[in-house]
């Protein structure tokens, strides 16, 4: 004979198993939806690059837009970055990383432009070496 406490524990075990499978299928569905959206955006990028329906000079902007959308899909569906309170540190770390990358890229371009502006033309450098 089982006691009331044992029956209650068995009922919760069965509920946990059913709940776990529901959670697993929901998580799998999220990954599959993210994969499908990522594949669609990838196909759209190749289509934009090859088609004549998009205005030629607008192709880089269209590809950049699709790339940003692709990043958003990856952040939400695969890295599970949401606006929930427990993700605040993740969002701040991502923002800090983007700031550092932006500073490095912008600073490098600024330095290269400054060097290009201040250097002598190649012909004058060649004459100085002779």
MODELLER restraints for C-alpha pairs under 7 A, 6 or more apart:
rsr = mdl.restraints
at = mdl.atoms
rsr.add(forms.Gaussian(group=physical.xy_distance, feature=features.Distance(at['CA:30:A'], at['CA:77:A']), mean=6.44, stdev=0.5))
rsr.add(forms.Gaussian(group=physical.xy_distance, feature=features.Distance(at['CA:31:A'], at['CA:77:A']), mean=6.25, stdev=0.5))
rsr.add(forms.Gaussian(group=physical.xy_distance, feature=features.Distance(at['CA:31:A'], at['CA:78:A']), mean=6.63, stdev=0.5))
rsr.add(forms.Gaussian(group=physical.xy_distance, feature=features.Distance(at['CA:34:A'], at['CA:73:A']), mean=6.41, stdev=0.5))
rsr.add(forms.Gaussian(group=physical.xy_distance, feature=features.Distance(at['CA:34:A'], at['CA:77:A']), mean=5.23, stdev=0.5))
rsr.add(forms.Gaussian(group=physical.xy_distance, feature=features.Distance(at['CA:38:A'], at['CA:70:A']), mean=6.13, stdev=0.5))
rsr.add(forms.Gaussian(group=physical.xy_distance, feature=features.Distance(at['CA:38:A'], at['CA:73:A']), mean=6.71, stdev=0.5))
rsr.add(forms.Gaussian(group=physical.xy_distance, feature=features.Distance(at['CA:41:A'], at['CA:66:A']), mean=6.45, stdev=0.5))
rsr.add(forms.Gaussian(group=physical.xy_distance, feature=features.Distance(at['CA:41:A'], at['CA:70:A']), mean=6.44, stdev=0.5))
rsr.add(forms.Gaussian(group=physical.xy_distance, feature=features.Distance(at['CA:45:A'], at['CA:63:A']), mean=6.01, stdev=0.5))
rsr.add(forms.Gaussian(group=physical.xy_distance, feature=features.Distance(at['CA:45:A'], at['CA:66:A']), mean=6.57, stdev=0.5))
rsr.add(forms.Gaussian(group=physical.xy_distance, feature=features.Distance(at['CA:48:A'], at['CA:54:A']), mean=6.67, stdev=0.5))
rsr.add(forms.Gaussian(group=physical.xy_distance, feature=features.Distance(at['CA:48:A'], at['CA:59:A']), mean=6.78, stdev=0.5))
rsr.add(forms.Gaussian(group=physical.xy_distance, feature=features.Distance(at['CA:49:A'], at['CA:59:A']), mean=6.64, stdev=0.5))
rsr.add(forms.Gaussian(group=physical.xy_distance, feature=features.Distance(at['CA:75:A'], at['CA:81:A']), mean=5.53, stdev=0.5))
rsr.add(forms.Gaussian(group=physical.xy_distance, feature=features.Distance(at['CA:76:A'], at['CA:82:A']), mean=6.41, stdev=0.5))
rsr.add(forms.Gaussian(group=physical.xy_distance, feature=features.Distance(at['CA:81:A'], at['CA:87:A']), mean=6.61, stdev=0.5))
